[in-house]
Structure formats: C-alpha cells, structure tokens
Amino acid sequence: MFRLLSALLAFSLAANGIASAEAGSWVTVRDDPRITYQLDITTLRGTPASRTITMRRLFKVRDERAYALDTLEIDCLTNQYRFRDIVIYDSDHLVTHRYRLTDQFCPVPPGSYLASVRTTACSDRP
C-alpha cells in the first residue's frame, strides 16, 4: 500500500512539473547559441525590492538534459540574485536532477542572461 501511495505521489509531482513547464506565460529574455532563457511571468512574486520568478532554460544541444526549471530570487535594489531551486528534465519530461539551494546572493554580472532576467523581473510591467 505504501509503495502504491508513493508511486501515485511521484506521478502526481511529475505531471505537475510537466504542466508547469508547458503552461504559463513564457517570455524569452535571451536566446544564446546553446540555451534559450525564458521567464514565466505568471510566477513573479514579491515586492518591487525583492522578486522571485521561475525561469526555463531550453537546452539546444541535448545530451540527457532537455530543459531546466529554476526558481530565482532577485534583489532589485542591490542588483543581486540567487538560485532557490533547479530541476532538470529529460526529453520525456522526467526529472533527472533536483537541487534545493540556500546560496548567498551574488552580484548580477553585467551583460549576462541574469542581467536580462533582472531587468524583466524588476521592471514595473514585465
């Protein structure tokens, strides 16, 4: 019984990950030769000073990874960021890696994809 319940819970979480990857209002903030960076504007939370948002990284050169869903926290006032969660999916939408991070804030590098993320997340109308 416990195994069945565990399997149902795992399936439900996986299905939710697929739904969240396909649903939402994705806005491309940068398109590099190897990775496309998109933000789900519907996940934008927080105050104008500090924002949390979901980012999708679509890998153009696929090995075992197809895309990743990341939760980023942006400190708009100090121009800093940190990753909260990183979940990597394969081409079958199955989770291959999951990381929950508690890193310190880091400066947003000028001209980077993170600068594009910050500009969109911290604007009044993303």
C-alpha positions as CSV (number, residue, x, y, z in Angstrom):
1,M,0.0,0.0,0.0
2,F,2.8,2.4,0.9
3,R,4.5,1.7,-2.5
4,L,1.3,2.4,-4.4
5,L,0.8,5.6,-2.5
6,S,4.4,6.7,-3.1
7,A,4.1,5.9,-6.8
8,L,0.9,7.9,-7.1
9,L,2.5,10.8,-5.3
10,A,5.6,10.7,-7.6
11,F,3.5,10.5,-10.7
12,S,1.4,13.5,-9.5
13,L,4.5,15.6,-8.9
14,A,6.0,14.6,-12.2
15,A,2.7,15.5,-14.0
16,N,2.6,18.8,-12.2
17,G,6.2,19.6,-13.4
18,I,5.2,18.9,-17.0
19,A,2.1,21.0,-16.6
20,S,4.0,23.9,-15.2
21,A,6.7,23.6,-17.9
22,E,4.1,23.8,-20.6
23,A,1.6,26.2,-19.0
24,G,2.3,29.8,-18.0
25,S,3.2,33.0,-19.9
26,W,6.8,32.3,-21.0
27,V,8.7,35.3,-22.2
28,T,12.1,34.8,-23.9
29,V,14.7,37.1,-22.2
30,R,17.7,35.8,-24.1
31,D,18.5,33.3,-26.9
32,D,22.1,32.1,-26.9
33,P,23.5,29.6,-29.3
34,R,23.3,26.8,-26.7
35,I,20.5,27.8,-24.4
36,T,17.2,29.8,-24.6
37,Y,16.3,31.6,-21.3
38,Q,12.6,32.1,-20.7
39,L,10.7,33.6,-17.7
40,D,7.2,32.6,-16.6
41,I,5.7,36.0,-15.8
42,T,2.7,34.3,-14.0
43,T,5.1,33.2,-11.3
44,L,6.5,36.6,-10.5
45,R,6.1,37.2,-6.7
46,G,7.4,39.6,-4.1
47,T,7.8,43.3,-3.6
48,P,9.4,45.7,-6.0
49,A,12.6,45.4,-3.9
50,S,12.8,41.6,-4.0
51,R,11.3,39.3,-6.6
52,T,11.0,35.5,-7.1
53,I,10.4,34.1,-10.6
54,T,10.5,30.8,-12.5
55,M,13.0,30.6,-15.4
56,R,13.1,27.8,-18.0
57,R,16.3,27.0,-19.7
58,L,15.8,25.1,-23.0
59,F,19.0,23.3,-24.0
60,K,19.6,23.3,-27.7
61,V,22.4,20.8,-27.6
62,R,20.7,17.9,-25.8
63,D,22.5,15.2,-24.1
64,E,20.5,13.8,-21.2
65,R,19.0,17.2,-20.5
66,A,16.2,18.8,-22.4
67,Y,15.3,21.7,-20.2
68,A,15.5,23.0,-16.6
69,L,13.1,24.9,-14.4
70,D,14.8,27.2,-12.0
71,T,13.4,29.4,-9.2
72,L,15.4,32.6,-8.9
73,E,15.3,35.3,-6.2
74,I,16.3,38.7,-7.4
75,D,17.2,41.6,-5.1
76,C,16.3,44.5,-7.3
77,L,17.7,47.2,-5.0
78,T,21.2,45.7,-4.7
79,N,21.4,44.1,-8.2
80,Q,22.0,40.6,-6.8
81,Y,20.5,37.1,-7.4
82,R,20.4,33.6,-6.1
83,F,19.0,30.3,-7.3
84,R,16.5,28.7,-4.9
85,D,15.6,25.5,-6.9
86,I,16.9,23.9,-10.0
87,V,15.0,20.9,-11.6
88,I,16.5,19.3,-14.7
89,Y,14.2,17.3,-17.1
90,D,15.0,14.9,-19.9
91,S,13.2,14.9,-23.3
92,D,10.5,12.6,-21.8
93,H,9.7,15.3,-19.1
94,L,11.2,13.1,-16.4
95,V,13.2,14.7,-13.6
96,T,16.9,13.8,-13.9
97,H,18.3,16.1,-11.2
98,R,16.8,18.2,-8.5
99,Y,18.6,20.8,-6.3
100,R,17.4,23.0,-3.5
101,L,19.8,25.7,-2.9
102,T,20.5,28.1,0.0
103,D,23.3,30.0,-1.5
104,Q,24.1,33.6,-0.7
105,F,23.2,36.4,-3.0
106,C,25.7,37.1,-5.8
107,P,26.1,40.3,-8.0
108,V,24.3,40.1,-11.3
109,P,27.1,40.1,-14.0
110,P,26.6,43.0,-16.5
111,G,25.5,41.8,-20.0
112,S,24.7,38.3,-18.8
113,Y,21.5,36.4,-19.1
114,L,21.0,37.1,-15.4
115,A,21.0,40.8,-16.2
116,S,18.2,40.2,-18.7
117,V,16.3,38.2,-16.1
118,R,16.8,41.0,-13.5
119,T,15.6,43.7,-16.0
120,T,12.4,41.8,-16.7
121,A,11.7,40.6,-13.2
122,C,12.4,44.0,-11.6
123,S,10.5,46.2,-14.1
124,D,7.1,47.6,-13.2
125,R,5.5,45.7,-16.2
126,P,7.5,42.6,-17.1
